[in-house]
Amino acid sequence: MPRVFFITGTSTGFGNHLVQEVLDRGDIAVATARKPESLSFKNTSDKNFLAVKLDATKKADIDAAFKSAVDKFKRVDVVVNNAGYGLSGVFEELTEQQYRTQMEVNFFGLIEVTKKALEVMREQKPSGGVIQQVTSIGGQRGVPTFSIYCASKWAVEGFTEALSHELKPEWNIKLTCVEPGGFRTDWAGRSMAFPEKRHPAYDHIDAKANMNKRNGTQAGDPPKGAKAMYEFAIMKDPPLRVVIGTDAYKAIMGKIKDYGELYPKYEKLSNSTDVDGYKAPS
């Protein structure tokens, strides 16, 4: 039986390429976007494709989009939380509205979609499914000029890991954080948000110039990234976390090495704080 994929943020980037990959593999795609009338894919039919309006910051949109998907295709097998955007600028250049909006879209919108996905997947017969959270290598390490973006992705990572321990095994719902490195999508181009004005103290960092220079030179090929995401989605036992991209793999292995050196360095002091005579539960 074809799988039903419910994918957010499909107008450009990973979401757009993933929809086409799903269709090319013979599965069913529910493509969501703020302007679904603008979506266009090859080899679609009434039996394998549905375009639905969804603003991830609006709960009514989320509920209506899932209802449309279930009404038409009877179930949802894979949800890909791909909607989001980048905000680049040194922290003191950002406005309160900018960092609140970043968290609203990248984190709070994602958790509302996740909440509805859990309900649908638990109650359908047979129960089960996969929820992919498209985070970032920036959800595993701090990147200069991306403090709030990284905060939104670290929040997704922590939320998803904690949630994975709350789900009953018999529900058969799997969670995966997909952590891309740099890919040649619109993310670093027209989709990127920047501060309204520069801060004079940070004359050594120009976020917009840096991103303009980087855009289009990244290692990652978006269609190949989408193919990898599809392969992880159809695994029998998908991982809780996985990177995609050579730069992301190098970065995470470096972070693991740094952690392995950092924490043992302070082992004695870290372990000096227990109540006298305390014994850990077996």
JONOR-V415558 format. One record per pair of residues at least 6 apart in sequence whose C-alpha atoms are under 6 Angstrom apart, sorted by the first residue. I is the first residue (numbers start at 1). J is the second residue. Records with the same first field share a line. If there is no record, write none. Layout:
# JONOR-V415558
I=J + J
This chain:
# JONOR-V415558
2=27
3=27 + 28 + 77
4=28 + 76 + 77
5=29 + 30 + 78 + 79
6=30 + 79
7=31 + 79 + 80
8=32 + 81 + 82 + 83
9=15 + 33 + 82 + 83
10=16 + 31 + 33
13=185
14=226
17=223 + 226
18=226
19=29
28=48 + 49
29=49
30=49 + 50 + 51
31=51
32=51 + 52 + 53 + 54
33=53 + 54
34=53 + 54 + 55
36=51 + 52 + 53
54=61
56=109
57=105 + 109
77=129
78=129 + 130 + 131
79=131
80=131 + 132
81=133 + 134
82=134
84=105 + 106
86=192
87=149 + 192 + 193 + 194
88=145 + 146 + 194
89=145 + 194 + 195 + 207
90=145
93=195 + 199
94=195
103=152
106=152
107=152
121=127 + 128 + 129
122=171
127=171
128=171 + 172 + 173
129=173
130=173 + 174 + 175
131=175
132=175 + 176 + 177
133=177 + 178
134=178
135=153 + 178 + 179
136=179 + 180
137=179 + 180 + 181 + 248
138=150
139=150 + 153 + 154
175=240
176=239 + 240 + 241
177=240 + 241
178=242 + 243
179=242 + 243
180=243 + 244
181=245 + 247 + 248
182=218 + 220
183=218 + 220 + 221 + 222
184=216 + 218
188=215
220=245
232=238
